[in-house]
Amino acid sequence: MDTWLESYSEIMDAKELYVLAIYWTIQTITTVGYGDIGIMNTLEVVFCSIIMVVGVIGFSFANGSLTSILSSYDSQNNAL
């Protein structure tokens, strides 16, 4: 049976293919989407993957902080 790994093995080695697969997974999960500017090499894949994960963590932290602020503001107003 022909797999994605076998079909691209002539173009890239297995290590690069798995790095690209991890990049695709991170890009899909973080909902960054597929823009007009594409990656050109493995270093860019690794860099973009790290930036996407850091971005999601930062966004989650900001949302959690905002929720905490609004919750404490609501508690203060109910106490009055």
C-alpha positions as a Python dict, from the first residue, in 0.01 Angstrom:
ca = {
    (1, 'M'): (0, 0, 0),
    (2, 'D'): (130, 344, -92),
    (3, 'T'): (151, 582, 205),
    (4, 'W'): (216, 956, 226),
    (5, 'L'): (564, 881, 359),
    (6, 'E'): (653, 664, 61),
    (7, 'S'): (512, 906, -195),
    (8, 'Y'): (722, 1198, -66),
    (9, 'S'): (1034, 1001, 26),
    (10, 'E'): (1197, 1089, -308),
    (11, 'I'): (1164, 1463, -232),
    (12, 'M'): (1244, 1472, 141),
    (13, 'D'): (1392, 1241, 399),
    (14, 'A'): (1174, 1089, 671),
    (15, 'K'): (1289, 1335, 940),
    (16, 'E'): (1183, 1637, 731),
    (17, 'L'): (850, 1473, 651),
    (18, 'Y'): (767, 1414, 1015),
    (19, 'V'): (867, 1771, 1106),
    (20, 'L'): (638, 1891, 827),
    (21, 'A'): (356, 1669, 956),
    (22, 'I'): (395, 1811, 1308),
    (23, 'Y'): (393, 2163, 1162),
    (24, 'W'): (71, 2087, 973),
    (25, 'T'): (-88, 1952, 1291),
    (26, 'I'): (9, 2256, 1498),
    (27, 'Q'): (-106, 2491, 1221),
    (28, 'T'): (-443, 2316, 1204),
    (29, 'I'): (-499, 2293, 1581),
    (30, 'T'): (-405, 2657, 1641),
    (31, 'T'): (-644, 2759, 1360),
    (32, 'V'): (-378, 2975, 1201),
    (33, 'G'): (-497, 2845, 867),
    (34, 'Y'): (-316, 2827, 540),
    (35, 'G'): (-203, 3169, 420),
    (36, 'D'): (-42, 3292, 103),
    (37, 'I'): (307, 3294, 252),
    (38, 'G'): (449, 2946, 277),
    (39, 'I'): (740, 2791, 455),
    (40, 'M'): (1050, 2716, 254),
    (41, 'N'): (1273, 2497, 474),
    (42, 'T'): (1285, 2293, 795),
    (43, 'L'): (1417, 2582, 1005),
    (44, 'E'): (1112, 2790, 912),
    (45, 'V'): (883, 2499, 999),
    (46, 'V'): (1035, 2466, 1345),
    (47, 'F'): (1031, 2844, 1403),
    (48, 'C'): (667, 2880, 1293),
    (49, 'S'): (560, 2583, 1505),
    (50, 'I'): (719, 2734, 1816),
    (51, 'I'): (566, 3075, 1747),
    (52, 'M'): (219, 2924, 1699),
    (53, 'V'): (237, 2731, 2027),
    (54, 'V'): (365, 3038, 2216),
    (55, 'G'): (88, 3245, 2058),
    (56, 'V'): (-183, 3004, 2168),
    (57, 'I'): (-43, 2993, 2521),
    (58, 'G'): (-28, 3374, 2533),
    (59, 'F'): (-381, 3407, 2398),
    (60, 'S'): (-510, 3155, 2653),
    (61, 'F'): (-334, 3339, 2936),
    (62, 'A'): (-483, 3672, 2824),
    (63, 'N'): (-833, 3523, 2807),
    (64, 'G'): (-793, 3369, 3152),
    (65, 'S'): (-675, 3700, 3297),
    (66, 'L'): (-964, 3889, 3139),
    (67, 'T'): (-1212, 3634, 3274),
    (68, 'S'): (-1061, 3667, 3622),
    (69, 'I'): (-1080, 4048, 3609),
    (70, 'L'): (-1442, 4045, 3494),
    (71, 'S'): (-1534, 3785, 3755),
    (72, 'S'): (-1384, 3990, 4039),
    (73, 'Y'): (-1551, 4306, 3904),
    (74, 'D'): (-1885, 4124, 3899),
    (75, 'S'): (-1830, 3999, 4257),
    (76, 'Q'): (-1754, 4352, 4378),
    (77, 'N'): (-2070, 4492, 4218),
    (78, 'N'): (-2288, 4218, 4371),
    (79, 'A'): (-2144, 4289, 4717),
    (80, 'L'): (-2271, 4647, 4703),
}
